Amino acid sequence: MTPPITPAAPFRWFMKALDGGRRHPQAVFGGFGLLLLVAMTPSLLQAFAEYVMKLAPAALAAVYGLVMLFNLVVMPPLMGGALRLLHRAEGGHPVVASDVFDGFRDRDLALRMIGTALLCLLAFLLVFGLLFLLMPGKAFVIELFARSMATPPGGQPDMAGLPEASPWLLLWLPAAIFIACFATHGYMLAYAQAALGGRTALDATVTGFAALVRHSLPFLAFTVAALTVGSVLLLIVALVIGVVVGLLAMASPALAMLLVLPVYLGLLLMMYVVMFGFYDHAWRDIFGDGPAAPLDALEA
């Protein structure tokens, strides 16, 4: 019997997620390290194309298209494998780091995850479309975006003659960020349904977002707390790292980079493990941790 989903439930899931990987730390952190490595690859290639090769806008658009394709075809099966890896580890099952690639070994899982990603993308486009309709001062934002896209890499867009910005835009922007973060819960619950529950893409997406709506109060409370506390912590970490980098750069910029990069990657790795752990525990409580055919099939 699953526990009731109260406003305190997400905070309970978060505290459990902080302990993620305790049973199989090498497998969990090794697997998520592989996930992080793959996830960062397109961003590095994109930055190389934009700032090193300084490609023309048309060529950059092609690069952006390839990155989008990568995120829709490669990353969803990898995320499904990561969810399974952490779920098994939390259940006490034997796991290895390479289990993160289960999404590529299991064709059905890969198709479910890709289909779920496409449907979730459609849901996000509907949300952002509605937000765009409600955006004050659209002319300013559209013109600024157009000029930014036409500006060569490394340059500054021409700000002369821009339409007047609406003062309400400063209120719309944080509200849009909050709604996007809130909708992410539905996205990740849908992923968990596809990866752990063995649901079809449509079923996983519908039930994932339905669970978000059904338990909107707990997720709203957690989103407010996470954004508030997270913003403060992020500011503190950024200030500390900025001061350390500044001091080290005075002696050697290369040394500063060598010391800060592992810290940055380590924090990012912890964020991945905690985030996936949060939704693993959320899935257990919301949908129940009954026997899942795909997991059983792989363990057999």
C-alpha beads as a LAMMPS data file, in Angstrom:
LAMMPS data file: protein, C-alpha beads

300 atoms
299 bonds

1 atom types
1 bond types

-500.0 500.0 xlo xhi
-500.0 500.0 ylo yhi
-500.0 500.0 zlo zhi

Masses

1 110.0

Atoms # bond

1 1 1 0.000 0.000 0.000
2 1 1 1.471 3.351 -1.041
3 1 1 1.643 6.213 1.486
4 1 1 -0.650 9.231 1.038
5 1 1 0.758 12.036 -1.116
6 1 1 0.754 14.985 1.277
7 1 1 2.445 18.391 0.775
8 1 1 5.393 16.947 2.721
9 1 1 5.825 13.979 0.348
10 1 1 8.138 15.687 -2.186
11 1 1 10.424 16.791 0.623
12 1 1 10.544 13.175 1.818
13 1 1 11.452 12.039 -1.698
14 1 1 14.161 14.675 -1.853
15 1 1 15.709 13.589 1.454
16 1 1 15.733 9.979 0.259
17 1 1 17.261 11.070 -3.051
18 1 1 20.130 12.735 -1.203
19 1 1 21.090 9.228 -0.063
20 1 1 20.953 7.877 -3.619
21 1 1 23.676 5.460 -4.576
22 1 1 24.501 4.430 -1.024
23 1 1 24.026 0.732 -1.764
24 1 1 26.013 0.628 -5.019
25 1 1 27.988 3.894 -5.186
26 1 1 30.466 2.775 -7.849
27 1 1 27.750 1.535 -10.198
28 1 1 25.391 4.471 -9.629
29 1 1 27.926 7.289 -9.823
30 1 1 29.844 5.535 -12.574
31 1 1 26.665 5.084 -14.611
32 1 1 25.534 8.652 -14.092
33 1 1 29.036 9.831 -14.934
34 1 1 28.617 8.116 -18.310
35 1 1 25.212 9.769 -18.668
36 1 1 26.751 13.159 -17.911
37 1 1 29.552 12.576 -20.409
38 1 1 27.113 11.719 -23.206
39 1 1 24.760 14.580 -22.272
40 1 1 27.560 17.160 -22.409
41 1 1 28.959 16.017 -25.765
42 1 1 26.521 17.908 -28.047
43 1 1 26.880 21.097 -25.981
44 1 1 30.665 20.947 -26.313
45 1 1 30.411 20.365 -30.059
46 1 1 27.914 23.215 -30.350
47 1 1 30.214 25.566 -28.428
48 1 1 33.137 24.484 -30.629
49 1 1 31.144 25.200 -33.782
50 1 1 29.929 28.563 -32.489
51 1 1 32.985 30.049 -30.786
52 1 1 35.958 28.238 -32.325
53 1 1 34.890 27.544 -35.898
54 1 1 32.605 30.635 -35.915
55 1 1 30.193 29.081 -38.392
56 1 1 27.706 31.166 -40.352
57 1 1 24.139 31.415 -38.970
58 1 1 22.831 28.892 -41.535
59 1 1 25.494 26.341 -40.574
60 1 1 24.849 26.986 -36.881
61 1 1 21.145 26.342 -37.448
62 1 1 22.066 22.926 -38.875
63 1 1 24.217 22.231 -35.806
64 1 1 21.339 23.227 -33.512
65 1 1 19.069 20.863 -35.454
66 1 1 21.489 17.978 -34.957
67 1 1 21.693 18.760 -31.239
68 1 1 17.884 18.710 -31.019
69 1 1 17.799 15.372 -32.857
70 1 1 20.428 14.001 -30.466
71 1 1 18.342 15.107 -27.471
72 1 1 15.232 13.426 -28.871
73 1 1 16.775 10.146 -30.074
74 1 1 19.848 9.433 -27.927
75 1 1 19.117 11.012 -24.552
76 1 1 15.649 9.522 -23.797
77 1 1 16.815 5.851 -23.930
78 1 1 19.863 6.831 -21.891
79 1 1 17.650 8.494 -19.282
80 1 1 15.453 5.397 -19.204
81 1 1 18.537 3.269 -18.529
82 1 1 19.612 5.669 -15.780
83 1 1 16.204 5.462 -14.109
84 1 1 16.353 1.651 -14.203
85 1 1 19.909 1.620 -12.853
86 1 1 19.023 3.784 -9.869
87 1 1 15.733 1.953 -9.291
88 1 1 17.499 -1.417 -9.145
89 1 1 20.236 -0.055 -6.911
90 1 1 17.674 1.378 -4.486
91 1 1 15.906 -1.994 -4.505
92 1 1 19.111 -3.800 -3.552
93 1 1 19.582 -5.560 -6.910
94 1 1 23.090 -6.051 -8.347
95 1 1 23.979 -3.331 -10.859
96 1 1 26.987 -2.143 -12.860
97 1 1 27.705 1.264 -14.365
98 1 1 27.131 0.033 -17.929
99 1 1 23.483 -0.690 -17.028
100 1 1 22.866 2.958 -17.885
101 1 1 22.962 1.833 -21.540
102 1 1 20.075 -0.622 -21.053
103 1 1 17.910 1.758 -23.038
104 1 1 19.918 0.914 -26.156
105 1 1 19.866 -2.835 -25.498
106 1 1 16.104 -2.970 -25.008
107 1 1 14.406 -1.902 -28.242
108 1 1 10.956 -1.605 -26.645
109 1 1 12.287 0.639 -23.894
110 1 1 14.114 2.828 -26.412
111 1 1 10.972 3.282 -28.521
112 1 1 8.853 4.022 -25.437
113 1 1 11.324 6.612 -24.172
114 1 1 11.681 8.329 -27.555
115 1 1 7.903 8.367 -28.029
116 1 1 7.420 9.766 -24.525
117 1 1 10.044 12.440 -25.197
118 1 1 8.234 13.510 -28.368
119 1 1 4.858 13.681 -26.609
120 1 1 6.352 15.597 -23.679
121 1 1 7.961 17.995 -26.152
122 1 1 4.532 18.536 -27.682
123 1 1 3.096 19.205 -24.214
124 1 1 5.868 21.716 -23.502
125 1 1 5.269 23.441 -26.835
126 1 1 1.589 23.810 -25.912
127 1 1 2.550 25.273 -22.526
128 1 1 5.064 27.690 -24.031
129 1 1 2.600 28.580 -26.791
130 1 1 0.065 29.583 -24.152
131 1 1 2.737 31.528 -22.254
132 1 1 3.712 33.290 -25.469
133 1 1 0.109 34.328 -26.070
134 1 1 0.056 35.826 -22.572
135 1 1 3.472 37.506 -22.940
136 1 1 3.351 41.311 -22.612
137 1 1 5.408 43.313 -25.120
138 1 1 5.854 40.532 -27.703
139 1 1 7.228 42.956 -30.308
140 1 1 10.260 43.761 -28.127
141 1 1 11.055 40.105 -27.434
142 1 1 10.594 38.990 -31.060
143 1 1 12.787 41.778 -32.433
144 1 1 15.481 41.201 -29.801
145 1 1 15.510 37.471 -30.572
146 1 1 15.727 38.129 -34.334
147 1 1 18.660 40.502 -33.898
148 1 1 20.432 38.080 -31.561
149 1 1 20.123 35.256 -34.101
150 1 1 21.487 37.515 -36.853
151 1 1 24.473 38.614 -34.754
152 1 1 27.760 36.784 -35.514
153 1 1 29.082 34.531 -32.695
154 1 1 30.836 36.575 -30.016
155 1 1 29.229 39.846 -31.140
156 1 1 26.661 42.071 -29.460
157 1 1 23.188 42.564 -31.002
158 1 1 22.270 46.067 -32.145
159 1 1 19.937 47.492 -29.507
160 1 1 19.114 50.704 -31.373
161 1 1 15.517 51.250 -32.394
162 1 1 14.066 48.334 -30.445
163 1 1 10.345 48.514 -29.569
164 1 1 9.642 49.625 -26.027
165 1 1 9.740 46.792 -23.483
166 1 1 6.630 46.278 -21.357
167 1 1 7.167 46.678 -17.590
168 1 1 4.966 43.599 -17.117
169 1 1 7.619 41.501 -18.851
170 1 1 9.634 41.459 -15.614
171 1 1 6.685 39.758 -13.898
172 1 1 5.913 37.428 -16.806
173 1 1 9.464 36.060 -16.994
174 1 1 9.706 34.573 -13.453
175 1 1 6.137 33.295 -13.770
176 1 1 7.054 31.548 -17.028
177 1 1 10.173 30.033 -15.432
178 1 1 8.095 28.771 -12.509
179 1 1 5.468 27.203 -14.801
180 1 1 8.202 25.539 -16.879
181 1 1 9.841 24.098 -13.745
182 1 1 6.468 22.905 -12.452
183 1 1 5.664 21.207 -15.776
184 1 1 9.025 19.395 -15.609
185 1 1 7.587 17.200 -12.843
186 1 1 5.031 15.823 -15.307
187 1 1 7.764 15.276 -17.879
188 1 1 9.925 13.258 -15.476
189 1 1 6.989 11.275 -14.061
190 1 1 6.092 10.329 -17.631
191 1 1 9.680 9.175 -18.191
192 1 1 9.518 7.094 -15.010
193 1 1 6.247 5.533 -16.135
194 1 1 7.803 4.552 -19.473
195 1 1 11.073 3.281 -17.976
196 1 1 9.909 1.701 -14.701
197 1 1 6.220 1.053 -15.270
198 1 1 6.558 -0.346 -18.780
199 1 1 3.772 1.961 -20.025
200 1 1 3.372 2.946 -23.655
201 1 1 4.491 6.432 -24.665
202 1 1 0.952 7.828 -24.748
203 1 1 -0.063 6.114 -21.503
204 1 1 3.130 7.234 -19.750
205 1 1 2.698 10.855 -20.847
206 1 1 -0.992 11.031 -19.936
207 1 1 -0.592 9.346 -16.548
208 1 1 2.571 11.308 -15.758
209 1 1 0.967 14.702 -16.293
210 1 1 -2.302 13.498 -14.736
211 1 1 -0.351 12.614 -11.575
212 1 1 1.124 16.120 -11.571
213 1 1 -2.352 17.656 -11.802
214 1 1 -3.773 15.266 -9.184
215 1 1 -0.965 16.098 -6.739
216 1 1 -0.468 19.683 -7.817
217 1 1 -0.382 21.128 -4.281
218 1 1 2.607 19.039 -3.075
219 1 1 4.506 19.692 -6.304
220 1 1 3.682 23.410 -6.182
221 1 1 4.966 23.686 -2.611
222 1 1 8.149 21.807 -3.468
223 1 1 8.739 23.853 -6.635
224 1 1 8.451 27.125 -4.719
225 1 1 10.829 25.879 -2.019
226 1 1 13.296 24.405 -4.521
227 1 1 13.443 27.552 -6.639
228 1 1 13.787 29.813 -3.601
229 1 1 16.424 27.806 -1.736
230 1 1 18.113 26.660 -4.941
231 1 1 18.520 30.238 -6.180
232 1 1 20.161 31.280 -2.916
233 1 1 22.467 28.257 -2.867
234 1 1 23.362 28.748 -6.522
235 1 1 24.236 32.376 -5.854
236 1 1 26.428 31.430 -2.880
237 1 1 28.217 28.670 -4.823
238 1 1 28.706 30.987 -7.812
239 1 1 30.190 33.690 -5.582
240 1 1 32.544 31.263 -3.841
241 1 1 33.674 29.702 -7.109
242 1 1 34.040 33.145 -8.671
243 1 1 36.286 34.346 -5.846
244 1 1 38.385 31.153 -5.924
245 1 1 38.721 31.269 -9.706
246 1 1 39.670 34.946 -9.578
247 1 1 42.394 34.322 -7.021
248 1 1 43.770 31.280 -8.809
249 1 1 43.617 32.993 -12.206
250 1 1 45.938 35.667 -10.897
251 1 1 48.575 32.947 -10.561
252 1 1 47.591 30.706 -13.488
253 1 1 44.337 30.655 -15.501
254 1 1 45.053 27.049 -16.518
255 1 1 45.415 26.014 -12.861
256 1 1 42.129 27.734 -12.026
257 1 1 40.364 25.812 -14.770
258 1 1 41.921 22.479 -13.753
259 1 1 40.810 22.903 -10.144
260 1 1 37.323 24.302 -10.771
261 1 1 36.262 21.958 -13.581
262 1 1 36.237 18.780 -11.402
263 1 1 34.235 20.641 -8.743
264 1 1 31.697 21.771 -11.345
265 1 1 31.381 18.277 -12.836
266 1 1 31.084 16.742 -9.361
267 1 1 28.238 19.088 -8.432
268 1 1 26.530 18.362 -11.740
269 1 1 26.870 14.618 -11.155
270 1 1 25.324 14.931 -7.698
271 1 1 22.446 16.947 -9.159
272 1 1 21.769 14.220 -11.729
273 1 1 21.728 11.457 -9.109
274 1 1 19.508 13.434 -6.731
275 1 1 17.085 14.486 -9.478
276 1 1 16.636 10.959 -10.824
277 1 1 16.395 9.617 -7.276
278 1 1 13.668 12.148 -6.484
279 1 1 11.494 10.950 -9.361
280 1 1 12.237 7.296 -8.645
281 1 1 10.859 7.711 -5.118
282 1 1 7.989 9.841 -6.440
283 1 1 7.086 7.093 -8.912
284 1 1 7.157 4.452 -6.152
285 1 1 4.751 6.418 -3.955
286 1 1 2.416 7.725 -6.663
287 1 1 2.126 4.695 -8.930
288 1 1 3.190 1.909 -6.579
289 1 1 6.252 -0.298 -6.871
290 1 1 4.568 -3.397 -8.253
291 1 1 6.244 -5.863 -10.596
292 1 1 7.328 -4.168 -13.819
293 1 1 7.629 -6.526 -16.763
294 1 1 10.583 -4.808 -18.469
295 1 1 12.648 -4.842 -15.259
296 1 1 11.811 -8.463 -14.552
297 1 1 12.649 -9.434 -18.099
298 1 1 16.070 -7.855 -17.896
299 1 1 16.842 -9.431 -14.539
300 1 1 15.799 -12.901 -15.682

Bonds

1 1 1 2
2 1 2 3
3 1 3 4
4 1 4 5
5 1 5 6
6 1 6 7
7 1 7 8
8 1 8 9
9 1 9 10
10 1 10 11
11 1 11 12
12 1 12 13
13 1 13 14
14 1 14 15
15 1 15 16
16 1 16 17
17 1 17 18
18 1 18 19
19 1 19 20
20 1 20 21
21 1 21 22
22 1 22 23
23 1 23 24
24 1 24 25
25 1 25 26
26 1 26 27
27 1 27 28
28 1 28 29
29 1 29 30
30 1 30 31
31 1 31 32
32 1 32 33
33 1 33 34
34 1 34 35
35 1 35 36
36 1 36 37
37 1 37 38
38 1 38 39
39 1 39 40
40 1 40 41
41 1 41 42
42 1 42 43
43 1 43 44
44 1 44 45
45 1 45 46
46 1 46 47
47 1 47 48
48 1 48 49
49 1 49 50
50 1 50 51
51 1 51 52
52 1 52 53
53 1 53 54
54 1 54 55
55 1 55 56
56 1 56 57
57 1 57 58
58 1 58 59
59 1 59 60
60 1 60 61
61 1 61 62
62 1 62 63
63 1 63 64
64 1 64 65
65 1 65 66
66 1 66 67
67 1 67 68
68 1 68 69
69 1 69 70
70 1 70 71
71 1 71 72
72 1 72 73
73 1 73 74
74 1 74 75
75 1 75 76
76 1 76 77
77 1 77 78
78 1 78 79
79 1 79 80
80 1 80 81
81 1 81 82
82 1 82 83
83 1 83 84
84 1 84 85
85 1 85 86
86 1 86 87
87 1 87 88
88 1 88 89
89 1 89 90
90 1 90 91
91 1 91 92
92 1 92 93
93 1 93 94
94 1 94 95
95 1 95 96
96 1 96 97
97 1 97 98
98 1 98 99
99 1 99 100
100 1 100 101
101 1 101 102
102 1 102 103
103 1 103 104
104 1 104 105
105 1 105 106
106 1 106 107
107 1 107 108
108 1 108 109
109 1 109 110
110 1 110 111
111 1 111 112
112 1 112 113
113 1 113 114
114 1 114 115
115 1 115 116
116 1 116 117
117 1 117 118
118 1 118 119
119 1 119 120
120 1 120 121
121 1 121 122
122 1 122 123
123 1 123 124
124 1 124 125
125 1 125 126
126 1 126 127
127 1 127 128
128 1 128 129
129 1 129 130
130 1 130 131
131 1 131 132
132 1 132 133
133 1 133 134
134 1 134 135
135 1 135 136
136 1 136 137
137 1 137 138
138 1 138 139
139 1 139 140
140 1 140 141
141 1 141 142
142 1 142 143
143 1 143 144
144 1 144 145
145 1 145 146
146 1 146 147
147 1 147 148
148 1 148 149
149 1 149 150
150 1 150 151
151 1 151 152
152 1 152 153
153 1 153 154
154 1 154 155
155 1 155 156
156 1 156 157
157 1 157 158
158 1 158 159
159 1 159 160
160 1 160 161
161 1 161 162
162 1 162 163
163 1 163 164
164 1 164 165
165 1 165 166
166 1 166 167
167 1 167 168
168 1 168 169
169 1 169 170
170 1 170 171
171 1 171 172
172 1 172 173
173 1 173 174
174 1 174 175
175 1 175 176
176 1 176 177
177 1 177 178
178 1 178 179
179 1 179 180
180 1 180 181
181 1 181 182
182 1 182 183
183 1 183 184
184 1 184 185
185 1 185 186
186 1 186 187
187 1 187 188
188 1 188 189
189 1 189 190
190 1 190 191
191 1 191 192
192 1 192 193
193 1 193 194
194 1 194 195
195 1 195 196
196 1 196 197
197 1 197 198
198 1 198 199
199 1 199 200
200 1 200 201
201 1 201 202
202 1 202 203
203 1 203 204
204 1 204 205
205 1 205 206
206 1 206 207
207 1 207 208
208 1 208 209
209 1 209 210
210 1 210 211
211 1 211 212
212 1 212 213
213 1 213 214
214 1 214 215
215 1 215 216
216 1 216 217
217 1 217 218
218 1 218 219
219 1 219 220
220 1 220 221
221 1 221 222
222 1 222 223
223 1 223 224
224 1 224 225
225 1 225 226
226 1 226 227
227 1 227 228
228 1 228 229
229 1 229 230
230 1 230 231
231 1 231 232
232 1 232 233
233 1 233 234
234 1 234 235
235 1 235 236
236 1 236 237
237 1 237 238
238 1 238 239
239 1 239 240
240 1 240 241
241 1 241 242
242 1 242 243
243 1 243 244
244 1 244 245
245 1 245 246
246 1 246 247
247 1 247 248
248 1 248 249
249 1 249 250
250 1 250 251
251 1 251 252
252 1 252 253
253 1 253 254
254 1 254 255
255 1 255 256
256 1 256 257
257 1 257 258
258 1 258 259
259 1 259 260
260 1 260 261
261 1 261 262
262 1 262 263
263 1 263 264
264 1 264 265
265 1 265 266
266 1 266 267
267 1 267 268
268 1 268 269
269 1 269 270
270 1 270 271
271 1 271 272
272 1 272 273
273 1 273 274
274 1 274 275
275 1 275 276
276 1 276 277
277 1 277 278
278 1 278 279
279 1 279 280
280 1 280 281
281 1 281 282
282 1 282 283
283 1 283 284
284 1 284 285
285 1 285 286
286 1 286 287
287 1 287 288
288 1 288 289
289 1 289 290
290 1 290 291
291 1 291 292
292 1 292 293
293 1 293 294
294 1 294 295
295 1 295 296
296 1 296 297
297 1 297 298
298 1 298 299
299 1 299 300
